[in-house]
Amino acid sequence: MQFSFEKRKYQHIYWNYSIVFACVALFVYGTYLITGHALIWYIDAANQHLPLLQSYRKVLLNFIHHPTSGLPTWSWHMGLGSSSFQVYSYYVVGDIFDYLTLLVPASKVVLAYQILIVVRMYLAGLSFTYFATHFNFKKRVIIAGANIYIFNAFLLYANIAHPFFTVPFILFPLIITSLERVLQNKNAWPLLGIFTWMLLNNFYFAFMLGIGALIYLILRVILTYRFTLNYKKTLFKLSWATITSLLLSSFLLVPEFVAVQDSTRSASTFANGLKIYPLYYYLALPSQLINGGNRDFYFWSALGFASIAFFALIYVFSNFRRYLMLNTVFILGFLMLLIPAFGALFNGGMSPSNRWSLMLCLPMALACCLLLEHATHLSIKTLKLFIFATIIYTFVLCIDYFFDSTEKLFVPIIFLFVTLGALIWFNFKRTAHSTSILTFIVICNVLLNAVYFEAPYDGGYSNEMLSSGSYQKISKKAYAGLNKDLTNTSQYRVSTISNNYYFGNGFNLYNSLNSNVHSINSYYSLQNNYLGNFMNEMGNTQYEATRPVGQVSDRTVLNNFLGVRYLFTQINQANSSKIPAGYTLDAMTRKITNVNHDTNKDSQTRRYTTKYAFPLVYWQSSTITTTQYNSLTSTQKERALATGVVVSKTATKNTHHVKNSALTNTVINVPYKIISSRGNVITTNKLVKEDSDEKYKIILLTTSTDKKTATKLAKLYANSELHVEITNIKYTPFTFSQQIALEKRNSTYDLTNGLLGNNSILSYYKYFRYHILKGSPDNSYSLSVSSSLGTEKITQPNQNATSFYKVVTGGTLNSGYFTKLPKQLTLTPSKLGTYSFKLKVVAEPLGKNSNYYKQVKRIQKHALQNVTYTNHGFSGKITTTKTGILTSSIPYSRGWSVTVDGKQATVLKTNNAFLGVKLAAGTHKVRFIYTTPGANLGIRLSIIGVTLVFISVLGTLIIKRRKD
């Protein structure tokens, strides 16, 4: 298999590919159109990719029209506020296709976004077509290979869920081709260009593709060029192209590297703690090869090629020495798929996400081309090997079906046998059109895989798409019009209620979608690490690396501290009655009554407001030391936010003239006992759950038979928010056999299905299969606490949660605000096993006459005045009576600088996560400015890169002139 740069005549090959792609794409994407769906995934696309594209386009147009204002460095619309670059860099800055939206009006951006999805796919196939023309393949073989390359399970999912994931499919064939040019002693300019594009496109995939390119280079040199290569000259070219491309792209790469280091991602557990994958992963892996309709791929091991890929693997392995490079790649790739550490390595040392498997698509498509090229000249031995391997493989797929029971395997298996039959037939009955017919079978295979993948039945992908026009509708009416009359929205924030603001079809509002209000919730891949740490310190059970804030479990003080003035809720949704203290009904939409007069199905959006939201920037006269702060529980830490400002030890020397706060006990412990549904008193030191239906009641001991004591207790606990603080959680699952035995035992004694309803053999199989597919035993669990107002839970994700995995040992569950505490709460562990944890029930008094509201009013009087917010920071004036700390709920980052009365001052990290500065007594003009960390260094390095390119061009011209 010779990679050649000799010109071959492939007349109209790109035109022919374009026609075939258009036909296949008509069915693939037409499926969504026919079923009334847009190419907008209801999670990431609707909450991240599309709104960020719209926002970034607006920023660019503003810069084009007003270049002197510069590009924004800080955005007030991204959650609590975020570095614009940190968010944009992952999604849109480096994707050259997004810049095409500048050519269309704002009203057509949503349409352009969807068209660009198809354009990227087309160009990925075009890239493979160009790559394959360097081999001696027939034209129709290359076209078939291009369709195998792009219409696989990975891209059928990713090209819509994450459109920029398609760009690496465009880049990788060009990278390999450019590397081959250098290895064959040709110039390195194309390599410089493609490396620069790769680095600018997306730092995450640049890291991944860079490792892939290095592996290819090493293998290619060892297996092919080790005796013929001019090592010095080649090393110089490779080094020049690599270093220069790194320098050219530094203006993006350097600040991107800083952004990743300052994000919540930096604290991820390597490979989610996995040494090997769960059993179900290995059971499902063989079927993943040809299951092109599969949506439930595990750990991103999404292969899903046309069924001919199975025979292509057998073919190249049967000619091991002839295709040594390909076989080495496949063996290495297979071994890497088996070990989580490799997935984590390619994923930047984080979760074991096998997104790197996208690079296996290129050798797989190439192997398919090799088989198709020789499909009519196979030996009897090879055909017998195909038959024998198919029998074995079918048996393996049947075992997988025994566990997974997925009907999506039917189409791949049908084409497995159709392809086998065609290969056998055309080797005995050769015709002039044999290769064309095989190509047609491959096209039909990828087409039906795609349609089966997308069609809205059996969990089809289109069920996860927004319906046509719904994104525009949500963007305009996310808050049902109740946000339109809100003014000065930069002075406060808004939120919703936990798990309440649901639009149907799986869509949840994670971002504000370019509305005029500033929501505290945000969903981005790179989030501020300090903010994440703060939310963990507060015991915020909704924390995730990509969504660190959520709705802060509807906790009153946290909502107030973050400046939440308005809450939007929907009736008859979860937690609709769980309104934080001090928030009163302010406005509502017209109620839509259920046609069957079922009031539980009526719909209405409501807006609540409070007078007790903290200003975003305010002055405090006292500090709290880290020693004091660390000794508090999460509820006490929350409550202390109204008392003083937490300053770190390193900042103490800058605040030694500020009074230290004398913290008082403002949180009341509530005595309790836990009783199981079986009537047993339970201790949390060792809670053994053996019945999946068993629940536990937390009985609050807040009453007394003595009237005086009862009155005193009622007054003590009145008007309080009730928190359940759970710490030091340790969960030990039962062994696999123990879990099945317990489930079978509980089923045996369950007579609700009648005396004859029990089938012990079926029960055993059902639970055996269930625990295999769940990866039992594993360390995932949840502990939920329910009250009359709603349910909150602490969740330890499964290790297969890739990006959402975290190690959870506790959290604070908010049961709601009560004028009179309930008599009991319900505690529900999710899984069988042994639990050990510490549980404390506390009441946080928040009545109108409580000390808390007096402190809030005092804080509001000390707000920064005449505040002006810009895309680079904010400024304002304040008069203080003594030395104190100007603090805020604006996330701290190393990019901030501050001046007080025009003089440079020291930026303080207050409350461990937010901006602050020390102020002496008097009237001050304060100005905070944000610059993107690493941007200046990156620009300088890029200038060096441009200079190096200029020198290289000049040197090349001089050498060429001398030769002439």
SEZA-810103 format. One record per residue (C-alpha): residue in one letter; x negated, z, y. Coordinates in steps of 0.001 Angstrom, whole numbers, padded with zeros to 6 digits, always signed. Each point is the difference from the previous one (the first is absolute). Example, Ala and Ser with C-alpha at 12.3 -4.5 7.8 and 13.67 -1.06 7.14 Angstrom:
BEGIN
A-012300+007800-004500
S-001370-000660+003440
% end
This chain:
BEGIN
M+000000+000000+000000
Q-001960-001338+002936
F+000762+000998+003585
S-000880-003170+001876
F+000014-001051+003646
E-000128-003673-000860
K+002847-001889+001585
R+002767-000792-002466
K+002910-002292+000656
Y+003186+002070-000017
Q+002300-002398+001748
H+002937+001732+001687
I-000609+003259-001908
Y+000869+002234+002973
W+003078-002080+000717
N+001077+000209-003653
Y-000608+003766-000022
S+002101+000315+003133
I+002926-001813-001619
V-000134+002149-003146
F-000332+003196+002050
A+003000-000981+002120
C+002099-000540-003128
V-001014+003308-001590
A+000302+001884+003296
L+003504-001400+000430
F+001055+001827-003151
V-002162+003098+000570
Y+000993+000709+003582
G+003321-001782-000257
T+001126+002723-002407
Y-000073+002472+002862
L+001816-002350+002351
I+002753-000784-002496
T+000627+003709-000588
G+000152+000705+003736
H-003324+001797+000305
A-002776-000258+002560
L-003676+000051-000979
I-000275+003531+001397
W-000743+002831-002421
Y+002068+003062+000818
I-002958+002433+000048
D-003369-001112+001382
A+001036-003368+001405
A+002965+001400+001917
N-001776+003164+001159
Q-003571-001206+000491
H-000898-003673-000209
L+002798-001617+001975
P+000488+002602+002779
L-003776+000261+000472
L-000262-003800+000202
Q+002695-000010+002680
S-001708+002831+001865
Y-003481-001549-000231
R+001301-003380+001141
K+001509+001692+003044
V-003337+001713+000731
L-001907-003298-000247
L+002407-001849+002270
N-000207+002782+002552
F-003802-000212-000149
I+000103-003790+000407
H+002225+000347+003070
H-001843+003044+001402
P-003577-000118-001364
T-001309+002501+002574
S+002159+002758-001533
G-001990-000242-003237
L+001234+000519-003533
P+001784+003317-000668
T-002014+002684-001733
W+002764+002559-000559
S+003640-000449-000959
W+002717+002542+000761
H+002457-001798-002310
M-001943+000596-003205
G+001252+003369-001209
L-001362+002847+002110
G-002411-002484+001570
S-002837-001863-001636
S-003011-002178+000587
S+001434-003510+000336
F-003045-001449-001673
Q+000160+002422-002929
V+003488-001211-000885
Y-000247-003680+000927
S-003394-000533-001653
Y+001313+000417-003538
Y+002984-002299+000394
V-000260-002694+002648
V-003224-000123+002027
G-002053-001989-002499
D+002765-002132-001522
I-000416-003369+001713
F+003450-001114-001147
D+001729+002666+002066
Y-001392-001561+003161
L+002135-003080-000675
T+003027+002055+001066
L-001281-000293+003570
L+001244-003577-000134
V+003633+000949-000601
P+002478+001871+002211
A+000675+003694-000685
S+003404-000826-001479
K-001670-002078-002736
V-002742+002445-001069
V+002026+001323-002949
L+000466-003572-001246
A-003671-000829+000644
Y-001041+003086-001973
Q+001901-001297-003036
I-001292-003562+000356
L-003566+001311+000157
I+000546+001688-003382
V+000513-003437-001532
V-002841-001530+002037
R-002485+002579-001296
M+001066-000676-003583
Y-000372-003734+000534
L-003502+000427+001415
A-001002+002303-002892
G+000867-002772-002427
L-001754-002534+002230
S-003112+002196-000043
F+000000+000001-003811
T+000539-003766-000033
Y-003091-000453+002173
F-001963+002368-002244
A+001075-001780-003206
T-001043-003433+001322
H-003587+001157-000527
F+000598-000248-003753
N+000717-003053-002094
F+003766+000545-000373
K+002843-002454+000048
K+002155+000085+003109
R+003116+001255-001781
V-002058+002741-001691
I-001166+001289+003369
I+003560+000026+001344
A+001169+001989-003027
G-002895+002424+000487
A+000910+000463+003662
N+003557+001014-000939
I-001285+002424-002636
Y-002342+001431+002618
I+002654+000825+002581
F+003271+000483-001917
N-000932+003116-001943
A+001522+003496-000004
F-002534+001283+002532
L+000788-002564+002674
L+003695-000359-000785
Y+000230+003638+001059
A-002764+000327+002587
N+000548-003213+001970
I+003333+001406+001218
A-000597+003752-000158
H-003381-000276+001758
P-000456-003555+001329
F-003629+000537+001010
F-000829+000703-003677
T+000244-003775-000496
V-002991-000728+002243
P-002590+001261-002565
F+001383-002667-002360
I-000937-002558+002655
L-003404+001564+000598
F-001307+000650-003504
P-000267-003612-001245
L-001741-000906+003283
I-002401+002939-000369
I-000981-001072-003526
T-000398-003617+001095
S-002203+001022+002945
L-002141+002227-002225
E-000486-002921-002371
R-001201-002148+002898
V-002753+002510+000714
L-000910+000373-003676
Q-000290-003788-000222
N-002438-000041+002931
K+002460-001198+002632
N+000462+001487+003467
A+001659+003394+000538
W+002139-000842+003029
P+003251-000191-002016
L-000852+003380-001555
L-000549+001474+003455
G+003382-001338+001118
I+001973+001229-003002
F-001743+003405-000012
T+000852+000425+003679
W+003626-000923-000638
M+000099+002399-002941
L-001380+002877+002078
L+002275-000679+002947
N+003114-000500-002101
N+000375+003513-001407
F-002644+002670-000608
Y+001765+001213-003175
F-000063-003384-001719
A-003401-000817+001498
F-001402+002991-001889
M+001724-001134-003191
L-000952-003682+000269
G-003533+000947+000983
I-000465+001915-003257
G+001560-002893-001910
A-002357-002493+001650
L-003000+002191-000809
I+001037+000278-003665
Y+000432-003790-000193
L-003371-000583+001623
I-001822+002327-002405
L+001684-001446-003077
R-000524-003581+001142
V-003692+000525+000644
I-000567+001774-003328
L+002042-002380-002137
T-000646-003344+001722
Y-002705-000107+002684
R-002562+002574-001086
F-002685-002605-000849
T+000730-002648+002635
L+000790+002040+003100
N-002301+000086+003029
Y+000400+003763+000421
K-001695+000427+003376
K+001851-002836+001671
T+003333+000954-001549
L-000409+003671+000883
F-000792-000955+003591
K+003138-002152+000270
L+002214+002644-001568
S-001465+002734+002190
W+000348-002127+003124
A+003634-000855-000741
T+000900+003601-000931
I-001765+001750+002896
T+001129-002533+002588
S+003613+000133-001158
L-000115+003811+000122
L-001347-000138+003539
L+002532-002629+001131
S+002918+002050-001329
S-001319+003374+001183
F+002324+000084+002999
L+002767+000568-002553
L-001891+001501-002941
V-001660+002919+001784
P+003186+001421+001574
E+001836-000678-003262
F-002575+002047-001902
V+000406+002856+002491
A+003792-000254-000276
V-000128+000332-003782
Q-002334+002994+000228
D+002376+001701+002462
S+003089-000689-002092
T+001907+001970-002606
R-001399-002407-002607
S-003466+001532+000270
A+001064+003105-001963
S+001407-001872-003006
T-000773+001174-003544
F-002235-002491-001825
A+002068-001963-002543
N+002812+002562+000470
G-001960+002213-002378
L+000473-002400-002934
K-002747-000565-002561
I+002160-002301-002124
Y+003387-001569+000662
P+003213+001341-001583
L+000911-001404-003411
Y+002865-002131+001354
Y-002500-001921+002146
Y-002024-001115-003015
L+003171-000796-001971
A+001323-002209+002799
L-003286-001693+000918
P+000104-002779-002670
S+003450-001138+001121
Q-001111-000014+003638
L-002098-003088-000710
I+002970-002381-000274
N+002900+002081+001338
G+000381-001955+003215
G+003453+001409+000646
N-001281+003558-000192
R+000526+002183+003057
D-000982+003370-001507
F-003726-000496-000301
Y-002003+003194-000188
F-002909+000932+002266
W+000212-003500+001519
S-001170-001632-003232
A+002220-002928+000846
L-001039-003080-001949
G+003123-001845-001123
F-001301-003537-000474
A+001666-002949-001671
S-000043+000391-003799
I-002701-002648-000355
A-002420+002650+001334
F+000047+001665-003427
F-001183-003175-001716
A-002500-000665+002790
L-001628+003357-000732
I-000135-000756-003727
Y-001437-003442+000746
V-002851+001116+002271
F-000883+002893-002318
S-000095-002390-002970
N-002597-001957+001990
F-001880+003091+001066
R-003428-001455+000820
R+001414-003114+001609
Y+002027+002111+002452
L-002322+002989+000140
M+000616+000749+003675
L+003766+000014-000370
N-000117+002103-003148
T-002308+002537+001624
V+002387+000296+002941
F+002987+000498-002312
I-001768+002646-002086
L-001139+001828+003118
G+003476-000275+001548
F+001651+001294-003173
L-002314+003018-000146
M+000623+000713+003676
L+003762-000097-000582
L-000399+002732-002619
I-001791+002559+002178
P+001591+001550+003127
A-003379+000542+001672
F-000401-003760+000534
G+003383-000255+001687
A-000955+002884+002272
L-003408-001536+000754
F+001533-003282+001169
N+002612+002026+001893
G-002591+001689+002194
G-000403+003105-002166
M+003689+000884+000197
S+002824-000550-002501
P-000495-002122-003145
S+001764-003051+001400
N-000949-003181-001828
R+000695-002291+002899
W-003452-001399-000710
S+001663-001785-002939
L+001002-002690+002510
M-003521-001346-000513
L+000727-000512-003731
C+002566-002631+000967
L-002750-002481+000865
P-001848+000039-003369
M+003338+000141-001824
A+001302-003104+001776
L-003346-001675-000650
A+000226+000849-003718
C+003487-001524-000091
C-001392-003170+001576
L-002681-000162-002707
L+002608+000273-002744
L+002258-002596+001600
E-002943-002365+000440
H-000779+000184-003730
A+003530+000696-001228
T+000318-003227-001986
H-003430+000259-001648
L+000084+003437-001612
S-001451+000607-003438
I+002093+001071-002985
K-001936+003258+000035
T+001014+000639+003607
L+003659-000767-000714
K-000003+002362-002986
L-001568+002648+002237
F+002804-000563+002529
I+002642+000482-002715
F-001624+003110-001441
A-000562+001525+003462
T+003613-000748+000993
I+001335+001849-003054
I-002160+003046+000802
Y+000867-000141+003704
T+003730-000292-000717
F-000229+003076-002214
V-001715+001896+002848
L+002715-001118+002423
C+002655+001275-002411
I-001672+003405-000009
D+000016-000057+003784
Y+003687-000951-000020
F+000688+002958-002296
F-001071+002243+002886
D+000689-001968+003156
S+003042-002031-001115
T-000446-002491+002833
E+001976-003223-000265
K-002431-001637+002398
L-002257-000675-003005
F+002465-002512-001460
V-000921-002927+002259
P-003784+000496-000435
I+000395+000236-003804
I+002145-003139-000111
F-002655-001901+001970
L-002718+001529-002183
F+001497-001771-003013
V+000938-003136+001954
T-003590-000294+001233
L-001379+000605-003497
G+002308-002649-001422
A-000998-002487+002693
L-003719+000604-000570
I+000393-000566-003738
W+002256-003034+000422
F-002194-001805+002512
N-003074+000446-002165
F+001745-001849-002818
K+002203-002310+002061
R-002108-000878+003016
T+001653-002022+002726
A-001086-001273+003375
H+002158+002633+001641
S-000993+003068-002074
T-001824+001748+002836
S+002822-000799+002401
I+002562+001537-002362
L-002139+003114-000439
T-000338+000233+003763
F+003783-000261+000299
I+000419+002838-002531
V-002385+002163+002040
I+001912-000772+003222
C+003300+000864-001696
N-001545+003197-001308
V-001204+001249+003393
L+003258-001134+001591
L+002227+001887-002457
N-002279+003055+000151
A+000420-000013+003761
V+003766-000484-000068
Y+000363+002725-002629
F-002231+002212+002134
E+002169-000484+003072
A+003596-000582-001107
P+002313+002934+000846
Y+000621+001265-003522
D-001831+002309-002364
G-001938+001576+002869
G-000919-003354+001570
Y-002218+000001+003070
S+002680-001382+002313
N+001792+003354-000310
E-002869+001411+002062
M+000326-002587+002755
L+002000+000514+003158
S+003002-002255+000292
S-000271-002855+002481
G+000314+001232+003573
S-000027+003696-000939
Y-003483+000668+001399
Q+001078-001229+003423
K+003151+002082-000299
I-001940+003171-000869
S-002535-000639+002770
K+002786-000177+002568
K+002281+002666-001421
A-002308+002431-001804
Y+001487+002833+002013
A+003467-001598+000218
G-000385-000491+003747
L-000330+003735+000662
N-003534-000532+001293
K+000922-002470+002746
D+000885+002584+002625
L-003167+002052-000556
T-002449-000152+002901
N-003585+001226+000542
T-000549-000376-003724
S-003759+000441+000352
Q+000596+003632+000995
Y+001464+001047-003353
R+000493-001087-003589
V+002871-000509-002411
S+000516+000482-003721
T+002558-000152-002785
I+001002+002418-002753
S-001839+000033-003340
N+001237-002602-002490
N+003008-000541+002231
Y-000601-003146+001992
Y+000642-002575-002707
F+001169-003578+000613
G+000697-001004-003584
N-001806-002454-002298
G-002877+002477-000313
F-000940-000261+003685
N-001155+003153+001771
L-001063+000132+003642
Y-003679+001003-000084
N-000966-001469+003374
S+001892-000473+003244
L-000019-003830-000386
N-000962-000760+003600
S+002918+001960+001490
N-000183+001681+003395
V-000301+003495-001491
H-003049+001726-001466
S+000588+001275-003530
I-002224+002705-001520
N+000065-001746-003366
S-002394-002845-000759
Y-001094-001958-003051
Y-003430-001617+000230
S-002928-000366-002390
L-002388+001724+002410
Q+001245+003262+001480
N-001763+002637+002104
N-001838+002418-002294
Y+000343+002950+002401
L+003753-000497+000102
G+000088-000095-003788
N-001931+003266-000230
F+002363+001630+002499
M+003046-001002-002026
N-001554+001437-003148
E-000793+003235+001836
M+003655+000185+001021
G+001020-000456-003634
N+001873-003206+000839
T+001257-001125-003407
Q+000693-003501+001316
Y-003684-000671+000616
E-001428-003186-001469
A-003246-001692+000977
T+001930-002963+001395
R+002914+002088+001363
P-001488+003335+001088
V+002894+001264+002134
G+003308-001214-001395
Q+002784+002093+001526
V-002066+003233-000413
S+002724+001172-002407
D+002358+000503+002979
R-001858+003143+001061
T+001109+001143+003442
V-003309+001176+001421
L-001943-003028-001221
N+002601-002357+001456
N-000128+001892+003303
F-003808+000077+000013
L-000200-003755-000573
G+002288-000569+002966
V+003046-001181-001970
R+002820+000022+002534
Y+002465-002103-001989
L+000957-000146-003677
F+001970-002868-001521
T+002072+000648-003113
Q+002544-001740-002171
I+002977+001829-001425
N+000597+000051-003760
Q-003703-000515-000624
A-002447+002533-001426
N-000674+003094+002146
S+002485-001143+002665
S+000901+003653+000733
K-003591+001212+000071
I-000388-000045+003784
P-002916+002029+001440
A+000778+002941+002267
G+000776-000784+003635
Y+000976-003635-000601
T+003556-000726+001098
L+002188-003077-000402
D-000627-002297+002942
A+001506-003392-000865
M+001505-001869-002910
T+001164-003452-000994
R+003554-000851-000937
K+000715+001243-003506
I+000555-002732-002573
T+002655+001275-002359
N-000077-000811-003691
V+002776-002447-000942
N+001077+002299-002848
H+000141+002978+002364
D-002891+001708-001795
T-001526+002072+002812
N-003174+000428-002022
K-000621-003715+000482
D+000661-000141+003740
S-003007-001090+002078
Q-001131+001054+003447
T-003294+000409+001837
R-000459+003138+002070
R-002546+001053+002590
Y-001031+003604+000491
T-002030+001338+002920
T-001839+003202+000853
K-001199+001733+003161
Y-002923+001542-001835
A-002334-002922-000696
F-003581+000719+001062
P-001499-002310+002638
L-002467-002430-001533
V-002739+001498+002199
Y+000123+003607+001257
W-002121+002992+001004
Q-000440+003211-001990
S-001588+003183+001333
S-001199+001436-003320
T-001899-001167-003061
I+000144+000752-003713
T-003256+000189-001918
T-000428-001842-003268
T-000447+003347-001744
Q+003410+001133+001235
Y+001538-003357-000802
N-001359-000225-003543
S+001449+003394-000864
L+003551-001221+000665
T+002490-001582-002374
S+001283-003486+000788
T+003179+001302+001658
Q-002025+002478+002052
K-002369-002810+001043
E+002972-002063+001080
R+001460+002893+001969
A-003356+000732+001673
L+000064-003444+001671
A+002265+001462+002687
T-002268+003012+000499
G-003433-001471+000651
V-002448-002794-000738
V-002243-000110-003055
V-003604-000838+000902
S-002859-000532-002413
K-003144+002114-000151
T-002063-002794+001530
A+002374-000120+002988
T-000032+003768+000556
K-002954-000171+002423
N+002083-002345+002183
T+002993+002334-000021
H-001581+003465+000208
H+001742+000728+003317
V+003420-000654-001537
K+002006+003006-001193
N+000356+000395-003753
S+003593+000162-001217
A+001275+003174-001655
L+002114-001404-002810
T+003076+001965-000991
N+001919-000234-003244
T+002767-002466+000844
V+000870-000946-003588
I+002050+002242-002297
N-000523+000188-003756
V+003226-000244-001999
P+000147+001946-003302
Y+001287-001934-002985
K+000179-000258-003758
I+000151-003102-002205
I+002556-000289-002808
S+000127-002935-002415
S+003216-001759-000959
R-000358+001839-003302
G+000295+003317+001833
N-003645+001066-000287
V-002024+001481+002866
I-002963-002303+000598
T-003472+000652+001336
T-001887-002809+001713
N-003279+001171-001516
K+001040-001799-003165
L+003168-002048+000098
V+000468-001804-003301
K+002565-002784+000084
E+001071-001163-003458
D+003390-001499+000841
S+000268-002985+002350
D+003460+001204+001123
E-001155+003521+000877
K+000092+000978+003691
Y-000878+003154+001858
K+001800+001936+002718
I-001993+001676+002777
I+002249+002954+000817
L-000661+001214+003556
L+000197+003804+000218
T+001249+000132+003585
T+003068+002160-000418
S+000631+003657-000691
T+002900+002123-001180
D-000687+002331+002916
K+001873-001304+003088
K-002623+001068+002546
T-002801-001527-002022
A+002051-003140-000590
T+000669-000386+003745
K-003661+000535+000775
L-001072-002584-002589
A+002576-002514+001213
K-001326+000331+003545
L-003612-000231-001204
Y+000493-003271-001861
A+002601-001579+002302
N-000697-003373+001654
S-003082-000784-002058
E-001572-003011-001609
L-000586+000698-003670
H-003308-001075-001523
V-001171+000215-003592
E-003802+000079-000019
I-001519-000949-003329
T-003761+000257-000520
N-002590-000054-002797
I+002086-002274-002219
K-001396-000587-003451
Y+001905-002141-002441
T-000870-000296-003670
P+002074-002566-001876
F+000874+000473-003631
T-001867-002167-002452
F+001487-003327-000961
S+001353+001306-003310
Q+001349+003180+001607
Q+001936-001956+002620
I+001618-002258-002584
A+000851+002973-002233
L+001613+001871+002910
E+001969-003037+001159
K+001202-000630-003554
R+000941+003662-000439
N+001981+000049+003253
S+001762-003210-001012
T+000878+001468-003410
Y+001690+003015+001558
D+001783-002042+002666
L+003565-000404-001291
T+001436-001565+003172
N+000010-003396-001738
G+002025+001345-002895
L-000915+001210-003447
L-000960-003491-001154
G-001727-001049+003196
N-003481+001066-001083
N-002409-002451-001603
S-003268+001797-000687
I-001946-003165-000880
L+001145-001814+003136
S-000659+003115+002092
Y-003536+000184-001334
Y-000643-003675+000792
K+001588+000286+003444
Y-002130+002956+001034
F-003115-001367-001699
R+000350-003258+001938
Y+000864+001824+003242
H-003093+002199-000094
I-002269-002897-000951
L+001205-002022+002993
K-000281+003027+002311
G-003548+000667-001122
S+000839+003468-001268
P-001532+002449+000221
D-001061-000494+003624
N-000444+002246+003018
S+002934-001311+002057
Y+002934+002264+000819
S+002355+000975+002778
L+001454+003308+001142
S+003192-000387+001994
V+001938+002627+001905
S+003638-000636+000906
S+002316+001720+002428
S+003462-000832+001268
L-001661-002138+002692
G-002224-002177-002181
T-002965-000234-002328
E-003750-000007+000600
K-002667-000425-002636
I-003708+000332-000636
T-001229-002928-002041
Q-003239-000492-001880
P-000182-003798-000434
N-000982-001590-003252
Q-003547-001320-000176
N+001378-003529-000209
A+001294+000372+003577
T-003250-001706+001177
S+000056+000156+003827
F+002568+002812+000072
Y-001823+002355-002324
K-000945+003437+001300
V-000803+003379-001503
V+002815+002411+000867
T-000306+003762-000370
G+002740+001176+002337
G+002235-000620+002976
T+002695+001455+002209
L+003585-000982-000789
N+002498+000235+002831
S+003460+000967-001255
G+001531-000318+003466
Y+001148+002030+002971
F+002648+002645-000736
T+001954+002300+002320
K+000418+002116-003131
L-002384-000361-002932
P+001470-001358-003247
K+000234+002236-003030
Q-002087-002268-002198
L-002110-003147-000285
T-000555-002226-003024
L-003523-000578-001334
T-000448-002981-002321
P-003282-000876-001734
S+000124-003662-000993
K-001802+000041-003336
L-000479+002037-003120
G-003113+002132-000002
T-001500+003173+001353
Y-000051+000635+003747
S-001951+002620+001854
F+000327+000442+003764
K+000496+002462+002808
L+003367-000154+001732
K+000936+001610+003286
V+003340-000304+001777
V-000238+000482+003756
A+002447-000053+002873
E-001130-001388+003361
P+002282+001447+002734
L+001043-002788+002370
G+003041+001385+001751
K+000561-000747+003692
N-001098+003509+000913
S-003127-000107-002155
N-003460+000267+001470
Y-000707-003546-001182
Y+002233-001669+002573
K-001442+002115+002783
Q-003453-001262-000971
V+001268-003603-000085
K+001476+000307+003495
R-003331+001323+001234
I-001822-002932-001594
Q+002410-002476+001580
K-000768+001462+003445
H-003690-000701-000626
A+000411-003679-000885
L-002417-002571+001374
Q+001727-001553+003017
N+000197-003584+001266
V-001206-001247-003351
T-000896-003687-000176
Y-000511-001571-003420
T-002004-003198-000391
N-001343-002047-002896
H-003314+001803+000421
G+001061+003618+000513
F+001939+002169+002406
S-000414+002060+003145
G+001865+002654+001938
K-000193+003016+002297
I+000387+003690-000696
T-000364+003295+001853
T-001152+003020-001960
T-000148+003646+001054
K-002954+000874-002208
T-002440-001508-002469
G+001737-001476-003020
I+000286-002965-002338
L+001817-003234+000654
T+001235-000900-003477
S+002315-002640-001443
S+001623-001525-003068
I-002029-003194+000475
P-002290-000475-003025
Y-003693+000640+000584
S-002555-002696-000729
R-003680-000351+000764
G+000849-002938+002299
W+001456+002250+002716
S-001771+000983+003217
V+001359+002053+002891
T-000655+000531+003679
V+001253+002954+002046
D+000139-000713+003740
G-002149-003062-000614
K-002747+001932-001822
Q-000799-000454-003681
A+001241+002891-002144
T-000124+000915-003691
V+002883-001156-002182
L+001267+002841-002169
K+001654-000360-003380
T+002914+002408+000329
N+002196+001312-002800
N-002514-001722-002297
A+001458-003451+000655
F+000951-000676+003616
L-001485-000761+003403
G-000918+002714+002446
V-002320+001007+002815
K-000918+003281+001678
L+001299+000414+003559
A-001005+002580+002587
A+002573+001469+002376
G+001184-002430+002680
T+001514-003454+000419
H-001581-002732-002100
K+000238-003731-000577
V-000614-000601-003708
R-000666-003378-001553
F-000457-000747-003715
I-001429-003394-000968
Y-000205-001426-003509
T-002633-002526-001056
T-000154-001398-003510
P-002843+001805-001816
G-002714-002398-001106
A+001290-002893+002124
N-002952-000098+002412
L-002566+000131-002810
G+001897-002677-001910
I+000065-002332+003013
R-003757+000418+000532
L-000696-000811-003635
S+002264-003065+000169
I-001904-001240+003052
I-003190+000304-002057
G+001743-001993-002751
V+000993-002777+002404
T-003560-000098+001296
L-001327-000266-003546
V+002377-002907-000727
F-001110-001737+003197
I-003662+000415-000955
S+000731-001266-003531
V+001809-003088+001305
L-002796-000688+002445
G-002635+000432-002720
T+001904-002310-002357
L+000213-002717+002662
I-003714+000283+000789
I-000975-000225-003688
K+002327-002972-000523
R-001428-001798+003033
R-003559+000515-001239
K+000951-001399-003413
D+001577-003031+001658
% end
